[in-house]
Amino acid sequence: MAPTGRPAGVLALSFTLIAVSAPVLYRFASPYLTFLEPYLESLSPSIAKTSSAQTDYLSSSSFNCTPHTYTTEIVSLDPLLIYIDSFLSAAEIDALLAAGEPAFAPSRVYKSGRNQDTADRTSSSAGLARDNPAVSCVLARAETFLGTLFDPARDDIGPPQLVRYTAGQRFNRHRDWYERPQPAREGMAGRGRSWNRVASFFAILQDGCAGGETWFPLVNATTTTTTPARANGAGRRFWRAHEDGGLAFRPVAGNALFWVNLFANGTGDDRTVHAGLPLEDGLKTAMNIWPRKFYA
């Protein structure tokens, strides 16, 4: 007999014992499994939640903030309004959407010291955590863009916010700045007694829609030609002269608008009033960044 015969015989005997004992073991354990079944089922949502959290963590931790190139064009000098081409990269857009997607809720406005619902704003919004790698990356870019308008030792770039529009949704004419500087609240990063939104960034993340332009009724382009309209490589215009005055900017994923809200003396510039025109169909998602200027 070959030397391998004995191990093979032992293995065969082991399988035979398992096959014979399996029904007996199951009959013995079955009542206990039935007893534990509700408990095991109750654990499944927690397990799923933990798995989802781990996936989100891995997604955010895999993001790399890499050098990014964008171009700018001054649309209006007074008030200052700048069009930023390719402010966000495709990877940043994906990461920002992943960070904000679970948090979307009906948009509100801050009035009389509290957040309120309003018929003027029918979109959805989602706050973004500053410690998210993609959020930190974009906020650092915004701070650099601000230059001497922003003092990192005193001012605060502010918490960013995603905003989403679907068919029929809009944000009527409004201003981003406050009539009076707001009192500093607990937890704010800036150093000072009061603050206001010195400027605004409005960056587009998703542009699969018709309509939904951002309209500045009191802003006119620096050029004196009758057709001031920047276009992309395909010849599609980035903005147009609106029939009721001012300029209307169509949503283009990755691109952004920047404007200064306050005069040098800290008062608000009424000419920066703007509106999110109604979406005809599709979906538009954007990111608001409102840098805060703090006052002693």
C-alpha distance (Angstrom), angle and dihedral (degrees) to the residues before:
residue distance angle dihedral
M1 . . .
A2 3.77 . .
P3 3.85 117.6 .
T4 3.83 91.8 -115.3
G5 3.82 93.2 61.7
R6 3.80 96.7 87.4
P7 3.84 97.2 53.4
A8 3.77 89.7 45.9
G9 3.81 90.0 52.4
V10 3.81 91.9 50.0
L11 3.82 90.4 50.1
A12 3.79 91.9 50.3
L13 3.80 90.8 49.6
S14 3.83 90.5 51.2
F15 3.79 92.5 53.2
T16 3.80 90.2 48.2
L17 3.82 92.0 53.3
I18 3.83 91.8 48.7
A19 3.80 92.1 49.3
V20 3.81 91.8 49.8
S21 3.81 95.9 45.1
A22 3.81 98.9 42.6
P23 3.85 96.1 81.6
V24 3.81 90.5 47.3
L25 3.81 92.5 49.4
Y26 3.78 92.1 47.9
R27 3.84 92.0 49.5
F28 3.81 89.3 51.9
A29 3.83 95.8 45.2
S30 3.80 98.5 39.7
P31 3.86 97.2 87.3
Y32 3.78 90.6 50.7
L33 3.80 92.7 48.6
T34 3.80 89.7 51.3
F35 3.80 89.9 50.4
L36 3.82 92.2 50.3
E37 3.82 95.9 44.2
P38 3.86 97.5 91.1
Y39 3.80 90.1 48.1
L40 3.79 92.5 50.3
E41 3.81 90.8 48.6
S42 3.81 90.8 50.8
L43 3.79 89.0 56.0
S44 3.80 94.5 54.7
P45 3.85 97.1 79.6
S46 3.80 90.0 50.2
I47 3.77 90.6 48.7
A48 3.81 90.2 49.1
K49 3.81 91.4 47.1
T50 3.79 91.4 50.0
S51 3.78 90.4 48.4
S52 3.83 90.5 50.3
A53 3.81 91.9 49.1
Q54 3.78 90.6 49.7
T55 3.81 89.7 50.3
D56 3.82 91.4 50.3
Y57 3.80 90.6 48.7
L58 3.79 92.5 49.4
S59 3.83 90.1 47.3
S60 3.81 93.4 52.3
S61 3.79 94.5 40.6
S62 3.81 90.7 53.4
F63 3.83 91.9 60.1
N64 3.80 116.2 106.6
C65 3.80 121.5 -159.7
T66 3.79 102.3 -138.7
P67 3.83 130.2 179.3
H68 3.77 109.6 -80.6
T69 3.79 131.8 -162.5
Y70 3.79 124.5 -149.4
T71 3.80 135.3 165.4
T72 3.80 129.9 -136.2
E73 3.76 138.3 -154.2
I74 3.79 127.1 -168.6
V75 3.79 106.1 -127.8
S76 3.81 95.9 175.9
L77 3.78 128.7 10.5
D78 3.81 97.3 -165.0
P79 2.97 106.7 59.4
L80 3.78 92.7 20.7
L81 3.81 110.3 -119.8
I82 3.81 119.9 167.0
Y83 3.80 129.0 -171.1
I84 3.83 112.6 -143.8
D85 3.80 116.7 -158.1
S86 3.85 114.9 -153.6
F87 3.81 95.5 0.1
L88 3.83 88.7 155.3
S89 3.80 128.1 41.9
A90 3.81 123.0 -137.2
A91 3.82 90.9 -109.3
E92 3.81 91.2 51.9
I93 3.80 91.4 49.8
D94 3.81 91.5 52.2
A95 3.81 92.1 48.3
L96 3.82 93.9 46.5
L97 3.81 91.7 50.1
A98 3.81 91.2 49.0
A99 3.80 90.0 50.5
G100 3.80 95.6 50.3
E101 3.81 104.2 32.0
P102 3.84 97.9 91.8
A103 3.82 93.1 49.1
F104 3.82 103.6 56.6
A105 3.80 113.9 131.4
P106 3.82 135.2 154.8
S107 3.82 110.4 -61.1
R108 3.80 119.6 -110.1
V109 3.80 136.0 -171.2
Y110 3.80 129.6 -133.2
K111 3.80 111.6 -118.6
S112 3.79 133.7 153.7
G113 3.78 92.4 2.0
R114 3.79 98.5 -51.1
N115 3.80 143.6 70.5
Q116 3.80 112.9 -97.6
D117 3.78 140.0 -177.9
T118 3.79 114.9 -113.9
A119 3.79 136.6 -177.3
D120 3.80 88.4 -136.1
R121 3.80 91.8 70.1
T122 3.81 117.3 46.6
S123 3.81 101.5 162.7
S124 3.82 130.1 102.7
S125 3.81 124.8 -110.6
A126 3.79 138.4 -162.4
G127 3.78 128.2 -167.5
L128 3.80 119.0 -134.6
A129 3.80 126.7 -141.5
R130 3.78 111.5 -121.1
D131 3.79 92.8 -142.9
N132 3.81 91.4 63.1
P133 3.85 105.5 111.3
A134 3.80 94.7 -129.0
V135 3.81 92.6 46.3
S136 3.81 91.6 48.9
C137 3.80 89.9 49.2
V138 3.82 94.3 53.1
L139 3.82 93.8 42.3
A140 3.81 90.4 53.0
R141 3.81 88.7 53.2
A142 3.81 90.6 50.1
E143 3.82 91.3 50.4
T144 3.80 90.9 51.9
F145 3.80 90.4 48.6
L146 3.83 91.0 54.6
G147 3.80 92.7 59.8
T148 3.82 113.6 176.2
L149 3.81 90.8 -5.6
F150 3.80 86.2 79.2
D151 3.81 126.9 54.3
P152 3.82 108.1 -163.2
A153 3.80 90.9 -162.5
R154 3.80 91.7 59.7
D155 3.80 111.2 13.3
D156 3.81 131.9 64.1
I157 3.79 129.0 -137.5
G158 3.83 87.0 -142.4
P159 3.80 131.3 -137.0
P160 3.82 111.1 -57.9
Q161 3.77 122.6 -131.5
L162 3.79 135.7 -157.7
V163 3.79 117.4 -141.8
R164 3.81 126.2 -166.0
Y165 3.79 131.8 -163.7
T166 3.81 128.6 -166.8
A167 3.81 129.6 -176.9
G168 3.80 112.2 -41.9
Q169 3.80 96.0 7.1
R170 3.79 121.5 127.5
F171 3.80 147.2 157.8
N172 3.80 111.4 -131.0
R173 3.81 122.7 -141.0
H174 3.78 111.4 -50.4
R175 3.79 143.5 146.3
D176 3.78 125.9 -124.5
W177 3.82 94.5 -144.7
Y178 3.81 127.1 77.5
E179 3.82 126.5 -118.5
R180 3.79 88.7 -126.8
P181 3.82 128.4 21.5
Q182 3.78 110.6 -92.8
P183 3.82 121.5 -119.5
A184 3.79 113.5 -107.1
R185 3.79 110.5 -102.7
E186 3.77 129.8 -148.8
G187 3.79 112.8 -79.6
M188 3.81 96.8 23.8
A189 3.79 113.8 140.3
G190 3.82 97.2 -143.5
R191 3.79 124.1 91.5
G192 3.77 115.0 -127.0
R193 3.77 145.5 69.9
S194 3.80 98.1 -97.6
W195 3.80 140.3 9.4
N196 3.79 146.1 -169.6
R197 3.79 136.2 -166.4
V198 3.77 102.9 -91.8
A199 3.82 94.5 -175.3
S200 3.80 143.6 -6.1
F201 3.79 138.0 -132.2
F202 3.81 118.3 -162.2
A203 3.81 111.2 -174.5
I204 3.80 125.0 -178.9
L205 3.81 119.8 -132.0
Q206 3.81 102.4 170.0
D207 3.80 125.0 24.8
G208 3.82 104.8 171.9
C209 3.79 93.6 131.0
A210 3.77 148.9 88.6
G211 3.80 118.7 -121.0
G212 3.79 118.7 -0.9
E213 3.79 97.0 123.9
T214 3.80 120.8 167.3
W215 3.80 106.1 -121.2
F216 3.80 126.9 -157.0
P217 3.83 103.4 -173.4
L218 3.82 95.0 -175.0
V219 3.81 99.5 43.7
N220 3.78 123.4 90.1
A221 3.78 128.6 -171.8
T222 3.80 120.7 -101.2
T223 3.82 91.2 -122.3
T224 3.80 119.4 85.9
T225 3.80 95.8 -148.2
T226 3.79 119.3 114.0
T227 3.80 94.0 -122.2
P228 3.82 108.5 47.7
A229 3.77 103.8 170.6
R230 3.78 130.4 138.1
A231 3.82 113.4 -146.6
N232 3.77 137.3 -162.7
G233 3.81 125.9 -125.3
A234 3.79 90.8 -80.9
G235 3.78 91.5 55.1
R236 3.82 95.3 -109.4
R237 3.79 111.3 143.9
F238 3.79 120.9 -118.5
W239 3.80 93.5 -155.9
R240 3.77 140.9 3.8
A241 3.78 141.8 -166.0
H242 3.80 106.1 -90.2
E243 3.80 117.6 -128.9
D244 3.83 90.6 -125.7
G245 3.79 94.0 48.0
G246 3.77 135.6 -82.6
L247 3.79 127.3 47.7
A248 3.81 132.9 -55.0
F249 3.82 120.0 -155.7
R250 3.78 119.6 -157.1
P251 3.81 118.8 -140.2
V252 3.81 113.3 -97.6
A253 3.81 117.3 177.6
G254 3.81 111.9 -115.5
N255 3.79 95.2 16.1
A256 3.80 125.6 104.5
L257 3.78 145.3 -168.5
F258 3.79 123.7 -133.7
W259 3.78 126.0 -169.4
V260 3.80 139.0 166.2
N261 3.82 114.0 -119.2
L262 3.81 102.4 -172.0
F263 3.76 136.7 56.7
A264 3.82 118.5 -126.9
N265 3.83 90.0 -94.8
G266 3.82 91.0 57.9
T267 3.80 98.3 -106.3
G268 3.79 120.2 129.1
D269 3.80 124.6 -99.7
D270 3.81 108.9 -129.2
R271 3.80 90.5 -161.5
T272 3.82 89.5 73.8
V273 3.81 91.3 70.6
H274 3.81 107.8 130.8
A275 3.79 142.7 167.1
G276 3.77 139.7 -148.0
L277 3.81 101.2 -129.6
P278 3.83 117.4 -138.5
L279 3.78 117.3 -80.9
E280 3.80 112.1 -120.8
D281 3.79 94.0 -159.2
G282 3.80 141.9 -32.4
L283 3.78 126.4 39.7
K284 3.80 135.4 -63.5
T285 3.80 124.2 -169.9
A286 3.79 124.1 -176.7
M287 3.80 140.9 169.9
N288 3.80 125.1 -125.0
I289 3.81 121.1 -154.5
W290 3.82 115.4 -177.7
P291 3.84 112.0 -175.1
R292 3.81 111.9 -150.3
K293 3.79 121.8 -136.6
F294 3.82 110.3 -154.4
Y295 3.78 124.8 -151.0
A296 3.79 127.6 -153.3
